[in-house]
Amino acid sequence: MMPEHFDVLIVGGGLSGVGAGCHLTMKCRDKTFVILEGRDVIGGTWDLFRYPGIRSDSDMYTLGYSFRPWREAKAIADGPSILKYVRETAEEYGVDRKIRFHHAVKRVSWSSQDAVWTVEAERGPDRELVQFTCGFLFSCTGYYDYAGGYSPEFLGSDRFAGQIVHPQKWPENLDYVGKRVVVIGSGATAVTLVPAMADQAAHVTMLQRSPTYVVSRPAEDQLANRLRRHLPAKLAYGLTRWRNVLLTMFFYNLARRRPEKFKQQVIGGVRHHLGRDYDVATHFTPTYNPWDQRLCLVPDSDLFLAIKAGRASVVTDTIETFTETGIKLRSGAEIAADVIVTATGLNLKILSGMEITVDGVRFDPAKSMSYKGMMYSDVPNLATAFGYTNASWTLKCDLTCEYVCRLLHYMDKHDYAQCTPVRDTSVTEEPFLDFTSGYVQRAIKQLPMQGSKKPWKLYQNYAVDLVTLRFGKLDDGTMRFSRRERPRRAA
């Protein structure tokens, strides 16, 4: 039986995959496509994570799709609201009917002779092997391992009498009401969990090895809400989106150019919320510069309010061992706990760990160079949706989708079957991400490289990418186009 064939095959039915399907629906109506999703629902991250308080750390005017306005009052939205938005978008554009659930893509192989990808997926609980073919492969699987988060080995964890949970595998009926909770970590997940759990727990302690920059922002964007009341939804959304993009770029550039000034502004904000008697120097003053790691956002100062109310506290120390009743620290202090949450981060996983071969040769992402932050050197007809580290994920993914649609139209117009970014050996290799965060450093050897100049340079700049991806030349001398190979005649 011949495999089903599609012009485009999208891997992943989350925020990025649904966005890719919508772009194809709007801009490439003549193209057939399918979305293969390993799980049984739409939503990706926003369905997988179920921990208390789950929310975005980006505003929904930039995390939302460019083509579908965010209409809720809260700009910093909770997980269920984001999930609803993604699913409603899929339904509105008919993308939900293009998704095959319980299809976990395991292997893909490219044939230049046929100009097709052969995609092998495991279907259903019995992992039945099924095949598809496609002309273009679009990976929208995110950047981390869905199977499990990062859980370091803690000495004595087997002795702890209470419950240990990781946010990525949150138990449905975890009872922490009236209990003592320790959240290990200081990243976006930890600062979300602490105030959310503090509403019902006896006390929540955020235990961190080192501090993170934390900034507060109103959950509701009052100007955006006023604009929406007085202007058409799309116009109001577009204006707010661009305002937030420009503000984000301004503050990021300020942080990189004048790190000490920016650092003092952030720390000054924390001191304003917690008061001068609080030890901000120990608990909220990192040793690194702003944006060497991602800043943590707290809406409506909820973390600071929980600390001021005595429902939560921060301890900065190193874990020596877990005990039967809690955690013993290197300083000699002990923290009593009934529940320990290891908010210790994610495991990065590029291309969802798919086994990829190109004309029979195994592809290793770590040995490739990223083209425009979305394709790979010497790999034909494959794009990846990968967002920004210094701004909303969807901003870059939207531009990537637009570029893929432009690319498909260009190939049709010129009767091309294959497009391949060919590596320029004169370009100097640089790390794909210039980030000191633990989850990046743990996976740095698995990531592709970026180049020292365009189109191999990863700019992390929406304005630059918009000009390049929306209006830039497709046949740029680096992207090589070719027609389908003709069958060889018998001698």
C-alpha positions as CSV (number, residue, x, y, z in Angstrom):
1,M,0.0,0.0,0.0
2,M,1.4,3.4,-1.0
3,P,2.0,5.9,1.8
4,E,-0.4,9.0,1.9
5,H,1.3,11.9,0.2
6,F,1.0,15.6,1.2
7,D,2.6,18.7,-0.2
8,V,3.5,19.8,3.4
9,L,3.7,17.7,6.5
10,I,3.7,19.5,9.8
11,V,5.1,17.8,12.9
12,G,3.4,19.0,16.1
13,G,-0.1,20.3,17.0
14,G,0.8,22.9,19.5
15,L,1.0,26.7,19.3
16,S,3.5,26.6,16.4
17,G,1.9,23.7,14.5
18,V,-1.5,25.3,14.6
19,G,0.0,28.6,13.4
20,A,1.7,26.8,10.5
21,G,-1.5,25.1,9.5
22,C,-3.4,28.5,9.5
23,H,-0.7,30.2,7.4
24,L,-0.8,27.4,4.8
25,T,-4.7,27.6,4.8
26,M,-4.6,31.3,4.2
27,K,-1.6,31.6,1.9
28,C,-1.2,28.3,0.1
29,R,-4.7,27.1,-0.6
30,D,-3.6,24.8,-3.4
31,K,-1.3,22.9,-1.0
32,T,-2.4,19.7,0.8
33,F,-1.0,19.3,4.3
34,V,-1.4,17.2,7.4
35,I,-0.3,17.7,11.0
36,L,1.0,14.7,12.9
37,E,0.6,15.1,16.7
38,G,2.0,12.5,19.1
39,R,-0.4,13.2,21.9
40,D,-4.2,13.0,21.8
41,V,-5.1,16.7,21.9
42,I,-4.3,20.1,20.4
43,G,-2.2,22.5,22.5
44,G,1.3,21.3,23.0
45,T,2.9,23.0,26.0
46,W,-0.3,24.7,27.0
47,D,-2.0,21.3,27.4
48,L,0.9,19.4,28.8
49,F,1.7,21.6,31.7
50,R,-0.9,21.5,34.4
51,Y,0.8,22.9,37.5
52,P,-0.9,25.6,39.6
53,G,-0.8,29.1,38.2
54,I,0.5,28.0,34.7
55,R,0.7,31.1,32.5
56,S,2.7,32.9,29.8
57,D,5.7,35.0,30.7
58,S,5.1,37.0,27.5
59,D,2.2,39.3,26.7
60,M,-0.5,37.8,24.6
61,Y,-0.4,40.6,22.1
62,T,3.0,39.2,20.9
63,L,2.6,35.6,22.0
64,G,-0.7,35.5,20.1
65,Y,-0.9,34.9,16.3
66,S,-0.3,37.9,14.0
67,F,-3.6,37.1,12.1
68,R,-5.9,36.5,15.1
69,P,-6.4,39.2,17.7
70,W,-6.2,38.4,21.4
71,R,-9.5,39.6,22.9
72,E,-9.2,38.8,26.6
73,A,-8.7,41.4,29.3
74,K,-5.5,39.9,30.7
75,A,-2.3,40.4,28.6
76,I,-0.4,38.0,30.9
77,A,-2.8,35.1,30.4
78,D,-3.2,31.9,32.3
79,G,-2.6,28.5,30.6
80,P,-6.2,27.5,30.2
81,S,-7.0,30.8,28.4
82,I,-4.1,30.3,26.1
83,L,-5.1,26.7,25.3
84,K,-8.6,27.9,24.5
85,Y,-7.2,30.5,22.2
86,V,-5.0,28.0,20.3
87,R,-7.9,25.5,20.0
88,E,-10.4,28.1,18.9
89,T,-7.9,29.3,16.2
90,A,-7.5,25.7,15.0
91,E,-11.2,25.3,14.7
92,E,-11.8,28.7,13.1
93,Y,-9.3,28.0,10.3
94,G,-10.2,24.4,9.9
95,V,-6.8,23.2,11.0
96,D,-8.3,20.9,13.6
97,R,-9.6,18.7,10.8
98,K,-6.1,18.3,9.4
99,I,-4.6,16.8,12.6
100,R,-3.8,13.1,13.0
101,F,-3.5,12.4,16.8
102,H,-1.5,9.6,18.3
103,H,1.1,9.9,15.5
104,A,4.6,10.2,17.0
105,V,7.1,10.9,14.2
106,K,10.2,8.8,14.7
107,R,12.1,8.8,11.4
108,V,12.3,10.9,8.3
109,S,14.4,10.4,5.2
110,W,14.9,12.6,2.2
111,S,15.4,11.3,-1.4
112,S,16.8,13.9,-3.9
113,Q,16.0,11.6,-6.8
114,D,12.3,11.6,-5.9
115,A,12.3,15.0,-4.1
116,V,10.3,13.7,-1.2
117,W,10.5,13.1,2.5
118,T,9.4,9.7,3.7
119,V,8.0,10.1,7.2
120,E,7.6,7.1,9.6
121,A,5.4,7.5,12.7
122,E,4.2,5.3,15.5
123,R,0.4,5.3,15.7
124,G,-1.7,4.6,18.7
125,P,-1.0,2.7,21.9
126,D,0.3,-0.3,19.9
127,R,2.9,1.9,18.1
128,E,1.8,0.7,14.7
129,L,4.3,1.9,12.2
130,V,2.7,4.1,9.4
131,Q,4.3,6.0,6.6
132,F,3.6,9.3,4.8
133,T,5.5,11.1,2.1
134,C,5.7,14.9,1.6
135,G,7.4,17.5,-0.5
136,F,8.2,19.8,2.4
137,L,8.7,19.0,6.1
138,F,7.9,21.6,8.7
139,S,8.9,20.7,12.3
140,C,6.8,22.6,14.9
141,T,7.7,20.5,17.9
142,G,9.1,23.2,20.2
143,Y,12.5,23.0,21.9
144,Y,12.2,20.6,24.8
145,D,11.6,17.0,25.5
146,Y,8.0,16.2,26.2
147,A,8.8,12.9,27.8
148,G,10.2,14.6,31.0
149,G,11.9,17.6,32.5
150,Y,15.4,18.0,33.9
151,S,15.6,16.4,37.3
152,P,19.1,16.4,38.9
153,E,20.1,13.7,41.3
154,F,19.6,15.0,44.9
155,L,21.4,13.1,47.6
156,G,19.0,11.5,50.0
157,S,15.9,12.0,47.8
158,D,14.8,8.4,48.4
159,R,14.7,9.1,52.1
160,F,12.2,11.9,51.9
161,A,8.8,10.8,53.4
162,G,6.7,13.3,51.5
163,Q,6.0,13.7,47.8
164,I,8.4,14.9,45.1
165,V,7.0,16.3,41.9
166,H,8.3,17.9,38.7
167,P,6.1,20.6,37.1
168,Q,6.2,18.8,33.8
169,K,4.6,15.8,35.3
170,W,2.2,17.4,37.7
171,P,-0.1,14.9,39.5
172,E,-3.8,15.5,38.9
173,N,-4.8,15.3,42.5
174,L,-1.8,16.6,44.4
175,D,-2.9,17.7,47.8
176,Y,-0.8,20.6,49.2
177,V,-3.6,22.4,51.2
178,G,-2.2,23.3,54.6
179,K,1.1,21.7,53.9
180,R,4.7,23.0,53.8
181,V,6.0,23.2,50.2
182,V,9.5,23.8,49.0
183,V,9.9,24.8,45.3
184,I,13.5,24.2,44.1
185,G,14.4,26.7,41.4
186,S,14.3,30.4,40.5
187,G,13.1,30.4,36.9
188,A,9.8,31.2,35.3
189,T,8.1,28.1,36.5
190,A,9.3,28.6,40.1
191,V,8.1,32.2,40.3
192,T,4.8,31.2,39.0
193,L,4.3,28.2,41.3
194,V,5.2,30.0,44.6
195,P,2.4,32.6,44.7
196,A,-0.1,30.2,43.2
197,M,0.6,27.4,45.8
198,A,0.9,29.9,48.6
199,D,-2.8,30.6,48.4
200,Q,-3.6,27.2,49.9
201,A,-0.3,25.8,51.4
202,A,0.8,26.4,55.0
203,H,3.9,28.0,53.6
204,V,5.9,27.9,50.4
205,T,9.7,28.3,50.3
206,M,11.5,29.1,47.0
207,L,14.9,27.5,47.4
208,Q,17.4,28.8,44.9
209,R,21.1,28.2,44.3
210,S,21.4,31.7,42.8
211,P,19.0,34.6,42.1
212,T,17.2,35.5,38.9
213,Y,16.2,38.9,37.7
214,V,12.5,39.3,38.4
215,V,10.3,42.1,37.1
216,S,6.6,42.9,37.8
217,R,4.1,43.9,35.2
218,P,0.3,44.5,35.3
219,A,-1.6,41.4,34.2
220,E,-4.0,43.7,32.3
221,D,-2.8,46.1,29.6
222,Q,-5.1,49.1,30.2
223,L,-4.1,50.9,27.0
224,A,-4.7,47.8,25.0
225,N,-8.1,47.3,26.5
226,R,-9.1,51.0,25.8
227,L,-7.9,50.7,22.2
228,R,-10.0,47.5,21.8
229,R,-13.1,49.3,23.1
230,H,-12.7,52.2,20.6
231,L,-11.1,50.6,17.5
232,P,-11.7,47.6,15.3
233,A,-10.2,44.5,16.9
234,K,-7.5,43.9,14.3
235,L,-6.3,47.5,14.3
236,A,-6.2,47.7,18.1
237,Y,-4.4,44.4,18.3
238,G,-1.8,45.4,15.6
239,L,-1.1,48.7,17.3
240,T,-0.6,47.0,20.7
241,R,1.5,44.3,19.2
242,W,3.9,46.7,17.6
243,R,4.1,48.9,20.7
244,N,5.0,45.9,22.8
245,V,7.5,44.6,20.2
246,L,9.3,48.0,20.1
247,L,9.3,48.3,23.9
248,T,10.7,44.9,24.3
249,M,13.5,45.7,21.8
250,F,14.2,49.0,23.5
251,F,14.6,47.4,27.0
252,Y,16.6,44.5,25.7
253,N,19.0,46.8,23.8
254,L,19.3,49.0,26.9
255,A,20.1,46.0,29.1
256,R,22.9,44.9,26.7
257,R,24.4,48.4,26.2
258,R,24.1,49.6,29.8
259,P,23.8,46.5,31.9
260,E,24.6,48.1,35.2
261,K,22.0,50.8,34.8
262,F,19.4,48.2,33.8
263,K,20.4,45.9,36.6
264,Q,19.9,48.7,39.2
265,Q,16.4,49.5,37.7
266,V,15.3,45.9,38.0
267,I,16.7,45.5,41.6
268,G,15.2,48.9,42.5
269,G,11.8,47.6,41.4
270,V,12.2,44.6,43.7
271,R,13.3,46.8,46.6
272,H,10.2,49.0,46.0
273,H,7.9,46.0,46.3
274,L,9.6,44.3,49.3
275,G,10.9,47.2,51.2
276,R,14.4,48.3,52.2
277,D,14.6,45.9,55.1
278,Y,14.4,42.9,52.8
279,D,17.7,41.2,51.8
280,V,17.3,42.0,48.1
281,A,21.1,41.7,47.6
282,T,21.1,38.0,48.6
283,H,17.8,36.8,47.1
284,F,17.2,39.0,44.0
285,T,20.6,40.2,42.8
286,P,22.1,37.9,40.2
287,T,25.9,37.7,39.5
288,Y,25.3,37.8,35.8
289,N,24.2,40.7,33.6
290,P,20.5,41.1,32.5
291,W,19.6,38.9,29.5
292,D,22.5,36.6,29.9
293,Q,19.6,34.6,31.0
294,R,15.9,35.2,30.4
295,L,14.2,37.6,32.8
296,C,11.3,36.3,35.0
297,L,8.0,38.1,34.8
298,V,5.5,38.2,37.7
299,P,2.0,39.7,37.0
300,D,0.6,42.2,39.4
301,S,3.6,41.6,41.8
302,D,2.0,38.3,43.0
303,L,5.3,36.8,44.1
304,F,6.3,39.9,46.1
305,L,2.9,40.2,47.7
306,A,3.1,36.5,48.8
307,I,6.5,37.2,50.4
308,K,5.3,40.4,52.1
309,A,2.3,38.6,53.5
310,G,4.5,35.8,55.0
311,R,2.9,33.1,52.9
312,A,6.1,32.6,50.9
313,S,9.8,33.1,51.5
314,V,13.0,32.8,49.5
315,V,16.1,30.9,50.6
316,T,19.4,31.2,48.7
317,D,21.6,28.3,49.5
318,T,22.9,25.0,48.2
319,I,21.3,21.6,48.9
320,E,23.4,19.2,50.8
321,T,20.9,16.4,51.1
322,F,17.2,15.6,51.3
323,T,16.1,14.2,54.7
324,E,13.0,12.3,55.9
325,T,11.3,15.6,56.7
326,G,12.7,18.1,54.3
327,I,16.0,19.5,53.0
328,K,19.3,20.1,54.7
329,L,21.4,23.0,53.3
330,R,25.1,23.4,53.0
331,S,24.9,26.3,55.5
332,G,23.6,23.8,58.1
333,A,20.1,25.1,58.0
334,E,17.1,22.8,57.4
335,I,13.8,23.5,55.6
336,A,10.9,21.3,56.7
337,A,8.7,20.1,53.8
338,D,5.7,17.9,53.1
339,V,5.9,18.5,49.3
340,I,9.0,19.2,47.3
341,V,8.6,20.6,43.7
342,T,11.7,20.3,41.5
343,A,11.2,23.3,39.2
344,T,14.7,22.6,37.8
345,G,14.0,23.2,34.2
346,L,13.6,21.4,30.9
347,N,15.6,19.1,28.7
348,L,16.2,20.7,25.2
349,K,15.4,18.4,22.3
350,I,15.9,19.7,18.8
351,L,13.5,18.3,16.1
352,S,11.8,16.2,18.8
353,G,14.7,13.7,18.5
354,M,13.6,12.5,15.0
355,E,16.1,10.3,13.2
356,I,16.9,12.2,10.0
357,T,18.7,10.9,6.9
358,V,19.4,12.8,3.7
359,D,20.1,10.6,0.7
360,G,21.0,7.8,3.0
361,V,23.4,9.8,5.2
362,R,22.4,10.4,8.9
363,F,21.9,14.0,9.8
364,D,23.4,15.4,13.0
365,P,22.0,18.9,13.9
366,A,25.1,19.6,16.0
367,K,27.3,19.4,12.9
368,S,25.1,21.7,10.8
369,M,24.7,25.5,10.6
370,S,21.3,27.2,11.1
371,Y,20.1,29.1,8.1
372,K,18.0,32.2,9.1
373,G,17.3,30.5,12.4
374,M,14.9,28.0,10.8
375,M,16.6,25.7,8.3
376,Y,19.7,23.6,8.3
377,S,22.7,23.6,6.1
378,D,22.7,21.0,3.3
379,V,19.2,19.7,4.4
380,P,16.6,20.1,1.6
381,N,12.9,21.1,2.1
382,L,13.0,21.2,5.9
383,A,12.1,24.1,8.1
384,T,11.8,24.4,11.9
385,A,9.6,26.8,13.9
386,F,11.9,28.2,16.7
387,G,11.1,31.3,18.5
388,Y,13.0,34.1,20.2
389,T,14.9,33.9,23.6
390,N,14.5,37.6,24.2
391,A,10.9,38.1,23.1
392,S,7.7,36.1,22.4
393,W,8.1,32.7,20.8
394,T,5.3,33.3,18.3
395,L,6.8,36.4,16.8
396,K,9.6,34.4,15.1
397,C,7.3,31.4,14.4
398,D,4.8,33.7,12.5
399,L,7.6,35.1,10.3
400,T,9.0,31.6,9.7
401,C,5.5,30.4,8.5
402,E,5.3,33.4,6.2
403,Y,8.7,32.6,4.8
404,V,7.8,29.0,4.2
405,C,4.7,30.0,2.3
406,R,6.8,32.4,0.2
407,L,9.3,29.7,-0.5
408,L,6.6,27.2,-1.6
409,H,5.1,29.8,-4.0
410,Y,8.5,30.6,-5.4
411,M,9.3,27.0,-6.0
412,D,6.0,26.4,-7.8
413,K,6.5,29.5,-10.0
414,H,9.9,28.3,-11.1
415,D,9.1,24.6,-11.2
416,Y,11.6,23.8,-8.4
417,A,11.3,20.6,-6.4
418,Q,14.1,21.2,-4.0
419,C,15.5,24.1,-1.9
420,T,18.7,23.6,0.1
421,P,20.7,26.1,2.1
422,V,24.3,25.3,1.1
423,R,26.9,26.1,3.8
424,D,29.5,28.7,3.1
425,T,32.8,27.4,4.4
426,S,34.1,30.9,4.8
427,V,31.5,31.7,7.5
428,T,32.8,31.4,11.1
429,E,30.9,29.2,13.4
430,E,29.3,30.7,16.6
431,P,27.1,29.1,19.3
432,F,23.5,28.9,18.3
433,L,22.3,30.6,21.6
434,D,24.4,33.1,23.6
435,F,22.6,32.2,26.8
436,T,24.1,31.1,30.1
437,S,20.9,29.4,31.3
438,G,21.4,25.8,32.6
439,Y,18.9,24.3,30.1
440,V,20.9,25.8,27.2
441,Q,24.3,25.0,28.5
442,R,23.3,21.3,29.2
443,A,22.3,20.9,25.5
444,I,24.8,23.2,23.8
445,K,26.6,20.3,22.1
446,Q,23.3,19.1,20.6
447,L,22.4,22.4,18.9
448,P,23.4,23.5,15.4
449,M,25.8,26.4,15.0
450,Q,25.0,29.8,13.7
451,G,27.3,31.8,11.4
452,S,29.1,35.0,11.8
453,K,27.2,36.8,9.1
454,K,23.8,36.6,7.3
455,P,22.0,34.5,6.3
456,W,23.6,32.2,8.9
457,K,23.4,34.8,11.7
458,L,20.7,34.5,14.3
459,Y,19.9,38.1,15.2
460,Q,17.2,37.6,17.9
461,N,15.6,40.8,16.5
462,Y,12.1,40.9,15.2
463,A,12.5,44.1,13.1
464,V,15.6,42.7,11.3
465,D,13.9,39.3,10.8
466,L,10.7,40.9,9.5
467,V,12.5,42.7,6.7
468,T,14.6,39.6,5.9
469,L,11.9,36.9,6.0
470,R,9.0,38.9,4.7
471,F,10.7,40.9,2.0
472,G,14.2,39.5,1.5
473,K,15.3,37.8,-1.6
474,L,14.6,34.1,-1.6
475,D,17.3,33.2,-4.2
476,D,20.0,34.8,-2.1
477,G,23.0,32.8,-3.4
478,T,23.0,30.6,-0.4
479,M,19.7,28.8,-1.0
480,R,20.1,26.5,-3.9
481,F,17.1,25.5,-6.0
482,S,16.9,22.4,-8.3
483,R,14.3,20.6,-10.3
484,R,13.3,17.0,-9.8
485,E,15.8,14.6,-11.1
486,R,14.7,12.9,-14.3
487,P,14.6,9.1,-14.4
488,R,17.7,7.5,-15.9
489,R,17.2,5.8,-19.2
490,A,18.2,2.1,-19.4
491,A,21.4,1.5,-21.3
